[in-house]
Amino acid sequence: MVRVTGVRRGTFEVGVHIADVSYFVPEGSHLDKVAADRATSVYLVQKVVPMLPRLLCEELCSLNPMTDKLTFSVIWTLTPEGKILKEWFGRTIIRSCTKLSYEHAQSMIESPSEKIPEEELPPISPEHSSEEVHQAVLNLHRIAKQLRQQRFVDGALRLDQLKLAFTLDSETGLPQGCHIYEYRDSNKLVEEFMLLANMAVAHKVYRAFPEQTLLRRHPPPQMKMLNDLVEFCDQMGLSMDASSAGALNKSLTKIFGDDKYSLARKEVLTNMYSRPMQMALYFCSGVLQDQAQFRHYALNVPLYTHFTSPIRRFADVVVHRLLAAALGYREQPEVEPHALQKQADHCNDRRMASKRVQELSASLFFAVLVKESGPLESEAMVMGVLNQAFDVLVLRYGVQKRIYCNALALRSYHFQKVGKKPELTLIWEPKDPEQEPARQVITIFSLVEVVLQAEAAVLKYSAILKQPGPEGSLALEEDEEEEEESHGALED
């Protein structure tokens, strides 16, 4: 939960309040051992497999409004520009006045001067008004924007890949539809304060226990893959600087426009530059001797940890206990660094397994959707060209598929490299014998129309390139060439 109040001289007091899960999960208890073994909640399309019992998740540790709740808090005094003047850590008891959804907060951000009817809002405690809540959201948004801007000035990198969200039939549980999850200002607001709390706790605990702190590091990307990608982009007319996380973020930001072509290319480049990135890892500070290895590459900070989600991540429970010890609420930790590293390794393994299961769950439900509601049509952008096939990112659904030339109604096809730029020329078999065959050139960043259709094999689907008309294909090629030239002139 995030709270803001105005303080004297134009400053704000902002608090991040996190459920005190460690109070309800005694170290060494059976509950603790089960949670440590699970290490994470698993989020599937149709349900959540929780790390902790639902009594804790949904009641005791859920920060429901107008109810006293035990929390661990980080409270700052901040300027409107996000500069930290004062910082405090401690156990607290809070009573939140309301529980807004991201949609409610987004509406307030988008319409700062419009009052949202109270019947459209969740219940608000009698001590507070909807106007106070609205103003609090606007104040938090203002500060979060400054924090975010400064983070990227300081060299942070963010690569947001397309993520599907599903609507399910209430009776059958089968997917009825899907859409790309939209990451909006209300999400960014919460993220900024969660990041700030995680970084603050990392420094606080590390100062207290330099050999026994559970931290989270993000190793630099695989440099050969990254350098090969920079060289590839250079061949495509895109000048990229990947010498640091901040340089890469600036390069990506500079070449992105707001037109359809630029937005599509943004998604493809984001996908490409995610491939060399390594997974972030939990580790014990006493095991790594070189502090340079502590760094979080994407955030570009020296110390980072996870503190803000103890209901769904066991690493956060460990960090809560360390913070409690650092503040004198409990005895200092007796765990050996190598034992803590073993727990960190287990958390890493379970987190990666959970991530993979979540991806497979989304893939499974999307395959069912294609079978039940398909074929589905979408624009796609080419992200790789081979001698007999090409890879596309399907923009409406965020999936990657390979399209094979031998699966298309082609008269012929030809692969060549124009300089170092791979190119497939497709000659389509005309639907009408009196028509001339359509010629289509496929290269990196080409926008194409595709159809996703179910295959005979269970829960398999393929992507087929839509056949253009003879005139339309030539016009499309000319448009694409003009568009690429106009965008190429803007590249850094």
C-alpha positions in Angstrom: 0.0 0.0 0.0 1.2 3.5 -0.8 0.2 6.6 1.3 0.9 10.3 0.9 0.3 13.3 3.1 1.4 16.9 2.7 4.0 18.2 5.1 5.3 21.7 5.7 7.1 23.8 3.0 5.7 21.9 0.1 7.2 18.5 0.9 5.4 15.2 1.1 5.5 12.2 3.4 5.2 9.1 1.4 4.9 5.6 2.9 5.2 2.2 1.4 3.4 -0.3 3.7 3.9 -4.0 3.1 2.1 -6.8 5.0 4.2 -8.1 7.9 4.2 -11.7 6.7 7.2 -12.6 8.9 5.0 -12.0 12.0 2.6 -14.7 10.9 5.3 -17.1 9.6 7.7 -18.0 12.5 11.1 -18.9 11.3 11.6 -22.7 11.6 7.9 -23.5 11.7 6.2 -26.1 9.5 4.6 -23.2 7.6 8.0 -21.6 7.1 9.4 -24.8 5.7 6.5 -25.2 3.3 6.8 -21.6 2.1 10.5 -21.9 1.7 10.1 -25.0 -0.4 7.5 -23.4 -2.6 9.5 -20.1 -2.7 6.9 -18.4 -5.0 3.3 -18.2 -5.9 2.6 -19.4 -9.5 0.3 -17.3 -11.6 -1.6 -19.3 -14.3 -4.2 -17.9 -16.6 -7.1 -19.4 -14.8 -5.8 -19.5 -11.2 -3.1 -18.7 -8.7 -1.2 -21.4 -6.8 -0.3 -19.5 -3.7 2.9 -19.8 -1.7 1.1 -19.3 1.6 -2.3 -20.5 2.9 -5.3 -18.5 1.6 -6.1 -17.5 5.2 -2.9 -15.5 5.2 -3.0 -14.3 1.6 -6.6 -13.2 1.5 -7.3 -12.2 5.1 -4.6 -11.8 7.7 -2.0 -10.4 5.3 -4.2 -8.7 2.8 -4.3 -4.9 3.4 -8.1 -4.6 3.2 -9.4 -1.1 3.9 -10.8 0.1 7.1 -9.2 -2.7 9.1 -6.1 -2.6 11.3 -3.2 -4.5 9.6 0.3 -5.3 10.7 2.8 -3.9 8.2 6.5 -3.2 7.6 6.9 0.3 6.4 9.4 2.6 4.6 8.5 6.2 5.0 10.2 9.1 3.3 9.9 12.9 3.4 10.2 13.9 -0.3 10.3 17.1 -2.3 7.8 17.3 -5.2 10.8 16.5 -7.5 11.3 13.2 -5.6 14.4 14.1 -3.7 14.7 12.2 -0.4 15.0 14.5 2.6 14.4 11.9 5.3 13.9 8.1 5.5 12.4 5.9 8.2 11.9 2.1 8.5 9.8 0.3 11.1 6.9 -2.0 12.0 3.6 -0.3 11.9 -0.2 -0.8 12.2 -2.1 0.8 9.4 -5.8 1.3 8.5 -6.1 2.1 4.8 -9.0 4.3 3.8 -9.8 2.6 0.5 -8.5 0.0 -2.0 -8.3 1.5 -5.5 -7.9 -0.6 -8.6 -5.4 0.4 -11.3 -8.4 1.5 -13.4 -9.7 3.8 -10.7 -6.2 5.4 -10.2 -5.8 5.7 -14.0 -9.1 7.5 -14.3 -8.0 10.0 -11.7 -4.6 10.6 -13.4 -6.2 11.0 -16.8 -9.0 13.4 -15.5 -7.3 15.4 -12.8 -10.0 18.0 -12.6 -13.0 15.8 -13.0 -14.6 14.3 -9.9 -15.4 10.6 -10.2 -18.9 9.8 -8.9 -18.6 8.1 -5.5 -20.8 5.2 -6.6 -18.2 4.3 -9.2 -15.5 4.1 -6.5 -14.8 1.4 -3.9 -15.9 2.2 -0.3 -13.9 5.0 1.4 -13.6 5.4 5.2 -15.8 8.1 6.7 -12.7 10.1 7.9 -11.7 10.7 4.3 -13.4 12.0 1.1 -13.2 11.0 -2.5 -11.6 14.4 -3.2 -8.8 13.6 -0.7 -8.2 10.3 -2.3 -8.1 11.8 -5.8 -5.6 14.5 -4.7 -3.4 11.8 -3.0 -3.3 9.9 -6.3 -2.3 13.0 -8.2 0.4 13.9 -5.7 1.8 10.3 -5.9 1.7 10.4 -9.7 3.5 13.7 -9.8 6.3 12.4 -7.5 6.5 9.1 -9.4 6.9 10.8 -12.7 9.9 12.7 -11.3 11.4 9.5 -9.8 11.0 7.6 -13.1 12.5 10.4 -15.1 15.5 10.6 -12.8 16.0 6.8 -12.9 16.3 6.8 -16.7 18.6 9.9 -16.6 20.7 7.9 -14.2 21.0 5.0 -16.7 18.1 2.6 -16.2 16.8 0.3 -18.9 13.3 -1.1 -19.4 12.4 -3.6 -22.0 8.6 -4.2 -22.0 7.5 -7.2 -24.0 4.0 -7.8 -25.2 1.9 -9.7 -22.6 -1.4 -11.4 -23.2 -4.4 -11.1 -20.8 -7.4 -13.4 -21.3 -11.1 -13.2 -20.6 -12.5 -16.6 -19.6 -16.0 -18.0 -19.8 -17.4 -18.1 -16.2 -18.9 -21.6 -16.7 -16.4 -23.5 -18.8 -13.2 -21.6 -17.9 -12.3 -21.6 -21.6 -10.8 -18.4 -23.2 -13.4 -16.1 -24.8 -10.9 -13.5 -25.9 -7.6 -11.9 -25.2 -5.9 -8.5 -25.4 -2.4 -7.1 -24.9 -1.9 -6.0 -21.3 -1.5 -2.2 -21.2 1.1 -0.8 -18.8 -0.2 2.6 -17.8 0.6 5.5 -15.6 -1.1 3.9 -12.6 1.1 0.9 -12.9 4.2 3.1 -13.2 3.1 5.0 -10.1 3.1 1.9 -8.0 6.2 0.5 -9.6 8.3 3.6 -8.8 7.6 3.5 -5.1 8.1 -0.3 -4.9 11.5 0.1 -6.5 12.3 2.9 -4.1 11.4 0.8 -1.1 13.3 -2.2 -2.4 16.5 -0.2 -3.0 16.2 1.5 0.4 15.8 -1.8 2.3 18.7 -3.3 0.4 21.0 -0.5 1.6 19.6 -0.6 5.2 20.1 -4.4 5.6 23.4 -4.5 3.8 24.8 -1.8 6.2 23.7 -3.9 9.1 24.8 -7.4 7.8 27.3 -7.1 5.0 27.9 -10.8 5.0 24.4 -12.1 5.4 22.1 -10.0 3.2 19.9 -11.5 0.6 20.2 -9.3 -2.4 19.2 -9.4 -6.1 21.7 -8.8 -8.9 21.2 -8.6 -12.6 24.3 -9.6 -14.5 25.3 -7.7 -17.7 23.9 -9.2 -20.9 25.8 -11.8 -23.0 28.1 -9.4 -24.8 28.7 -11.4 -27.9 25.0 -11.7 -28.6 24.5 -8.0 -27.8 27.3 -6.9 -30.0 26.1 -9.1 -32.8 22.7 -7.5 -32.5 24.2 -4.0 -32.5 26.1 -4.9 -35.7 22.9 -6.4 -37.2 21.0 -3.2 -36.5 23.8 -1.2 -38.0 23.4 -3.2 -41.2 19.7 -2.4 -41.1 20.4 1.3 -40.9 19.8 1.6 -37.1 22.6 3.1 -35.1 22.5 1.6 -31.6 24.7 2.2 -28.6 24.7 -0.8 -26.2 27.8 0.2 -24.2 25.6 0.4 -21.0 22.0 -0.1 -19.9 21.4 3.7 -20.1 22.9 4.0 -23.5 20.8 1.2 -24.9 17.7 2.7 -23.4 18.5 6.1 -24.9 19.1 4.5 -28.3 15.8 2.6 -28.2 13.9 5.6 -27.0 15.3 7.9 -29.7 14.3 5.8 -32.7 10.7 5.2 -31.5 8.0 7.2 -33.1 4.2 7.2 -32.6 3.1 6.0 -36.0 2.0 2.4 -36.6 5.3 1.4 -38.3 7.5 2.8 -35.5 5.4 1.2 -32.7 5.6 -2.2 -34.4 9.4 -1.8 -34.8 9.6 -0.9 -31.2 8.1 -4.2 -30.2 10.4 -6.1 -32.5 13.5 -4.4 -31.2 12.4 -4.8 -27.6 12.0 -8.5 -28.3 15.4 -8.7 -30.0 17.3 -6.9 -27.2 15.6 -9.0 -24.5 17.4 -12.1 -25.9 20.9 -11.3 -24.7 19.7 -10.3 -21.3 20.4 -12.6 -18.4 18.0 -13.5 -15.6 18.2 -11.5 -12.4 19.3 -13.7 -9.4 19.1 -13.7 -5.7 22.4 -14.1 -3.8 24.0 -13.8 -0.4 26.3 -10.8 -0.1 28.9 -12.9 1.9 29.4 -15.3 -1.0 30.4 -12.9 -3.8 33.7 -11.2 -3.0 33.6 -8.6 -5.8 31.0 -5.9 -5.0 30.9 -5.0 -8.7 29.0 -8.3 -9.2 26.2 -7.0 -6.8 25.0 -4.5 -9.4 21.6 -4.7 -11.0 22.3 -4.1 -14.7 18.8 -3.0 -15.9 18.1 -0.7 -12.9 21.8 0.5 -12.9 22.0 0.5 -9.1 24.7 -1.0 -6.8 22.3 -2.7 -4.4 18.8 -4.1 -4.9 16.6 -6.6 -3.1 13.0 -7.8 -3.0 11.0 -6.5 0.0 7.6 -5.5 -1.3 5.9 -8.9 -2.1 6.3 -11.3 0.9 2.9 -12.9 0.3 4.1 -14.3 -3.0 7.9 -14.5 -2.7 9.8 -16.2 0.0 12.9 -14.1 -0.7 10.9 -11.1 0.6 10.1 -13.0 3.8 13.8 -13.5 4.4 14.5 -9.9 3.7 11.7 -8.8 6.2 13.4 -10.9 8.9 16.8 -9.3 8.1 15.3 -5.9 8.2 13.6 -6.7 11.6 17.0 -7.8 12.9 18.7 -4.6 11.5 16.1 -2.5 13.4 16.5 -4.4 16.7 13.1 -6.2 16.6 14.7 -9.6 16.7 18.1 -11.2 17.3 20.8 -10.9 14.7 20.8 -13.6 12.0 22.9 -16.7 12.8 22.6 -18.1 9.3 25.9 -18.8 7.5 26.4 -17.1 4.1 26.6 -20.4 2.3 23.3 -21.6 3.9 21.6 -18.3 2.8 23.1 -18.8 -0.7 21.5 -22.3 -0.8 18.1 -20.7 -0.1 18.8 -18.0 -2.7 19.6 -20.7 -5.3 16.4 -22.5 -4.5 14.4 -19.3 -4.9 16.1 -18.7 -8.2 15.3 -22.2 -9.4 11.6 -21.9 -8.4 11.3 -18.5 -9.8 12.6 -19.6 -13.2 10.3 -22.7 -13.1 7.3 -20.5 -12.2 8.1 -18.1 -15.0 8.3 -21.0 -17.5 5.0 -22.5 -16.3 3.3 -19.1 -16.6 4.5 -18.7 -20.1 3.3 -22.3 -21.0 -0.1 -21.5 -19.4 -0.6 -18.5 -21.6 0.6 -20.4 -24.7 -1.9 -23.2 -23.9 -4.8 -20.9 -23.5 -4.0 -19.0 -26.6 -3.8 -22.2 -28.6 -7.3 -23.1 -27.3 -8.5 -19.6 -28.3 -7.2 -20.1 -31.8 -8.9 -23.5 -32.1 -12.2 -22.3 -30.7 -12.4 -18.8 -32.1 -10.0 -18.9 -35.1 -8.7 -18.3 -37.6 -7.4 -15.0 -36.2 -6.0 -12.3 -38.3 -3.4 -9.7 -37.3 -0.7 -7.5 -38.6 2.8 -8.8 -37.9 6.3 -7.5 -38.3 9.1 -9.6 -39.7 12.0 -10.1 -37.2 14.1 -12.7 -39.0 14.6 -13.9 -42.5 15.9 -17.4 -43.5 16.4 -18.9 -46.9 13.0 -20.8 -46.9 11.1 -19.2 -44.0 10.8 -16.0 -41.9 9.9 -15.2 -38.3 7.2 -12.7 -37.4 6.0 -11.0 -34.2 2.2 -11.1 -34.3 1.4 -7.6 -33.1 -2.2 -8.1 -31.9 -1.3 -11.1 -29.8 2.4 -10.7 -29.0 3.3 -14.3 -30.2 6.2 -15.2 -32.4 5.7 -17.6 -35.2 7.8 -18.9 -38.1 6.2 -18.9 -41.6 7.5 -21.5 -44.1 7.5 -20.7 -47.8 6.4 -24.2 -48.7 3.2 -23.7 -46.7 2.2 -20.8 -48.9 0.5 -20.7 -52.3 3.7 -19.5 -54.1 4.8 -20.0 -57.7 8.3 -19.4 -56.5 10.5 -17.7 -54.0 14.0 -16.5 -53.9 16.4 -15.7 -51.0 19.2 -13.2 -51.4 21.3 -10.7 -49.3 21.2 -7.1 -50.4 24.5 -6.1 -48.9 24.1 -7.9 -45.5 20.4 -7.4 -45.4 18.5 -10.8 -45.9 15.6 -10.7 -48.3 13.0 -13.2 -49.5 11.1 -12.4 -52.7 7.8 -14.3 -52.9 6.0 -14.8 -56.2 2.4 -15.7 -55.4 0.3 -18.0 -57.5 -2.6 -15.8 -58.7 -6.1 -16.7 -57.6 -7.4 -15.7 -61.0 -5.5 -17.1 -64.0 -6.1 -13.8 -65.8 -4.2 -11.9 -63.1 -0.5 -11.3 -62.9 1.2 -13.0 -60.0 1.7 -10.8 -57.0 5.3 -10.1 -56.0 6.1 -9.6 -52.3 9.4 -8.7 -50.8 10.0 -9.9 -47.2 12.8 -8.3 -45.2 13.5 -7.4 -41.6 10.8 -4.9 -40.2 8.4 -5.6 -43.1 4.8 -5.2 -42.0 2.7 -8.1 -43.2 -0.8 -9.6 -42.6 -1.0 -13.0 -41.1 -3.6 -15.6 -40.2 -3.3 -17.8 -37.2 -5.1 -21.1 -37.7 -5.4 -24.4 -35.7 -3.6 -27.5 -36.9 -4.8 -31.1 -36.8 -2.4 -31.8 -33.9 -3.8 -31.1 -30.5 -3.4 -27.5 -29.4 -1.0 -26.6 -32.2 -1.5 -23.6 -34.5 0.4 -22.1 -37.3 0.8 -18.7 -38.9 0.1 -18.2 -42.6 0.9 -15.1 -44.6 -2.1 -13.5 -46.3 -1.8 -13.4 -50.0 -1.8 -9.8 -51.3 -3.4 -8.6 -54.5 -1.2 -7.9 -57.4 -1.6 -4.2 -57.3 -1.9 -4.0 -53.5 1.4 -5.8 -53.0 3.3 -3.4 -55.3 1.8 -0.4 -53.5 2.6 -1.9 -50.1 6.2 -2.4 -51.1 6.5 1.2 -52.3 4.9 2.4 -49.1 7.2 0.3 -47.0 10.3 1.6 -48.8 9.2 5.2 -48.4 8.4 4.6 -44.7 11.7 2.9 -44.1 13.6 5.8 -45.7 11.7 8.4 -43.7 12.4 6.5 -40.4 16.0 5.9 -41.4 16.5 9.6 -41.6 15.6 9.9 -38.0 17.9 7.2 -36.7 20.7 8.3 -34.3 
